[in-house]
């Protein structure tokens, strides 16, 4: 996914709660920046939730294969082995 945080801006019409908007202006908040940041976070959260849902079967298949066959690097991962295992002697 292309970086969404560095994309160009586009002007839109947006309706917001009038009281909250007035309070934000009194606090010298950059409303565009705040809305952009919150919307970006919400979109990214939804994007990754959808990605996980769409790829759940592939992830489950991969995890099952690793559980069944292990990783190609298992023989080199000595820090993960329990002390006294058969592979320590090899």
Secondary structure as UniProt FT lines:
FT   TURN            5..6
FT   HELIX           18..26
FT   TURN            27..28
FT   HELIX           31..54
FT   HELIX           56..69
FT   TURN            72..73
FT   HELIX           74..76
FT   HELIX           78..80
FT   TURN            83..84
FT   HELIX           86..89
//
